[in-house]
Amino acid sequence: MRNTLYILIVGLLAFSACKKEPEPIDRRALAFEQYGKDTLIIRKFIADNNIPAVKDSVFDVYYQIIEPGTGTVVPTRNSIVTVAYKGRLLNGTVFDESTSLRFTLGNLITGWQLGLPKIKEGGKIRLLIPSGYAYGPQANGRIPANSVLDFDIELKKLE
């Protein structure tokens, strides 16, 4: 009986020692892989829809300036902006829109923080934002995880 118990305990220890720990998730590798997918998706969307958008020279946000706006001041992260906007998925589904909302730019998604300084008050811009500059691998309300976002934004007021 004692030998049987000993064999059972040794067997359980050996079995548990053989179990592999799950591989750690390399989030940077996943983000880089998604970045590549997003870039291809955006380029295809631009070509298929004949959108005269350009890629930012530093960041991977694509934009089309509809109207540059007036004045000499551009928004910064600390600026309070009043905007009208429409946000869509690339399949055309509108997930959010407003005719007048007031925000601190630094509290918005990175894609807006990178794109809005390209226009001045009264300006209009279309932003095609890779998922990494939006909500990344997390779903957010009606926005699925890893979604490229398409925004039409009018900068109505800059404080």
C-alpha positions as a printed Julia matrix, in Angstrom:
159×3 Matrix{Float64}:
   0.0    0.0     0.0
   2.82   2.35    0.92
   4.63   1.66   -2.37
   1.45   2.28   -4.33
   0.94   5.65   -2.63
   4.6    6.55   -3.28
   4.3    5.64   -6.97
   1.09   7.63   -7.29
   2.65  10.75   -5.73
   5.82  10.49   -7.85
   3.71   9.97  -10.97
   1.57  13.03  -10.25
   4.64  15.16   -9.63
   6.27  13.95  -12.83
   3.08  14.59  -14.81
   2.66  18.1   -13.43
   6.32  18.88  -14.14
   5.8   17.89  -17.8
   2.93  20.34  -18.31
   4.08  23.24  -20.44
   3.45  26.76  -19.32
   1.62  28.78  -21.95
   3.91  30.75  -24.19
   4.04  34.43  -23.24
   2.26  36.71  -25.69
   4.62  38.98  -27.59
   2.39  42.04  -27.8
   4.9   44.03  -29.82
   5.09  41.31  -32.47
   1.28  41.16  -32.63
   1.05  44.95  -32.91
   3.65  45.0   -35.67
   1.8   42.23  -37.54
  -1.47  44.16  -37.2
   0.25  47.35  -38.38
   1.24  45.55  -41.58
  -2.31  44.31  -42.11
  -3.76  47.77  -41.42
  -1.38  49.4   -43.9
  -2.43  47.01  -46.67
  -6.11  47.47  -45.82
  -5.83  51.28  -45.86
  -3.88  51.38  -49.12
  -6.43  49.1   -50.8
  -9.33  51.17  -49.42
  -7.75  54.39  -50.73
  -7.14  52.87  -54.17
 -10.55  51.18  -54.43
 -12.37  54.37  -53.44
 -10.12  56.8   -55.35
  -9.42  58.85  -52.21
  -6.63  61.44  -52.63
  -5.23  60.71  -49.16
  -1.57  60.88  -48.24
   0.42  59.19  -45.5
   1.87  61.31  -42.73
   5.65  61.49  -43.16
   6.32  60.3   -39.6
   3.23  58.45  -38.41
   1.1   55.95  -40.27
  -2.07  58.0   -40.34
  -3.47  58.66  -43.8
  -5.31  61.91  -44.35
  -7.02  64.1   -46.88
  -7.3   67.81  -46.13
 -10.7   68.9   -47.43
 -10.32  72.51  -46.2
  -7.19  73.73  -44.37
  -9.01  76.27  -42.17
  -7.85  79.78  -41.34
  -5.53  81.42  -38.88
  -2.06  80.57  -37.67
  -2.84  78.38  -34.68
  -3.08  74.6   -34.95
  -4.38  72.36  -32.18
  -2.01  70.78  -29.67
  -2.64  67.97  -27.2
  -3.7   70.61  -24.62
  -6.1   72.39  -26.95
  -9.82  72.3   -26.36
 -11.48  71.61  -29.68
 -15.09  71.76  -30.77
 -15.69  69.44  -33.69
 -18.33  67.99  -35.94
 -17.45  64.48  -37.04
 -18.59  61.19  -38.46
 -16.74  57.96  -37.65
 -17.09  54.92  -39.9
 -15.68  51.46  -40.24
 -14.23  50.77  -43.68
 -17.37  48.84  -44.62
 -19.28  52.14  -44.31
 -20.95  51.43  -40.96
 -21.26  54.67  -39.0
 -20.34  53.99  -35.37
 -20.47  57.57  -34.05
 -21.23  61.12  -35.17
 -21.93  64.54  -33.79
 -22.55  68.04  -35.1
 -20.84  69.71  -32.13
 -18.77  68.16  -29.36
 -16.09  69.79  -27.22
 -13.0   67.81  -26.14
  -9.45  68.25  -24.94
  -7.49  66.86  -27.88
  -5.1   64.93  -25.6
  -8.05  62.89  -24.29
  -8.91  61.54  -27.73
  -7.47  58.61  -29.67
  -3.92  59.0   -30.91
  -5.06  59.16  -34.54
  -6.99  62.36  -33.81
  -4.05  63.8   -31.87
  -1.84  63.21  -34.92
  -4.36  64.31  -37.55
  -6.1   67.41  -36.2
  -2.9   69.53  -36.04
  -2.85  69.33  -39.85
  -5.75  71.81  -40.03
  -6.72  75.09  -38.43
 -10.02  76.39  -37.1
 -12.73  75.99  -39.75
 -10.76  73.22  -41.45
 -12.03  69.83  -42.52
 -10.03  66.62  -42.72
 -10.59  62.97  -43.47
  -8.49  60.62  -41.35
  -7.88  56.95  -42.04
  -6.53  55.66  -38.76
  -4.78  52.3   -38.28
  -6.07  50.29  -35.35
  -2.9   50.9   -33.34
  -3.72  54.63  -33.25
  -7.35  53.93  -32.39
  -8.54  51.15  -30.05
  -6.05  48.43  -31.01
  -6.94  44.84  -30.13
  -9.82  45.86  -27.84
 -13.36  46.25  -29.12
 -15.0   49.53  -28.12
 -18.77  49.62  -28.31
 -19.72  49.14  -31.97
 -16.07  49.15  -33.06
 -14.6   45.64  -33.4
 -11.06  44.92  -32.24
  -8.26  45.82  -34.69
 -10.49  48.12  -36.75
  -9.14  50.75  -39.11
 -11.28  53.86  -38.63
 -12.43  56.44  -41.19
 -13.31  59.89  -39.83
 -14.61  63.07  -41.43
 -13.82  65.9   -38.99
 -14.54  69.62  -39.04
 -12.6   71.73  -36.52
 -15.3   74.23  -35.6
 -13.55  75.98  -32.73
 -10.1   75.93  -31.19
  -9.4   77.15  -27.65
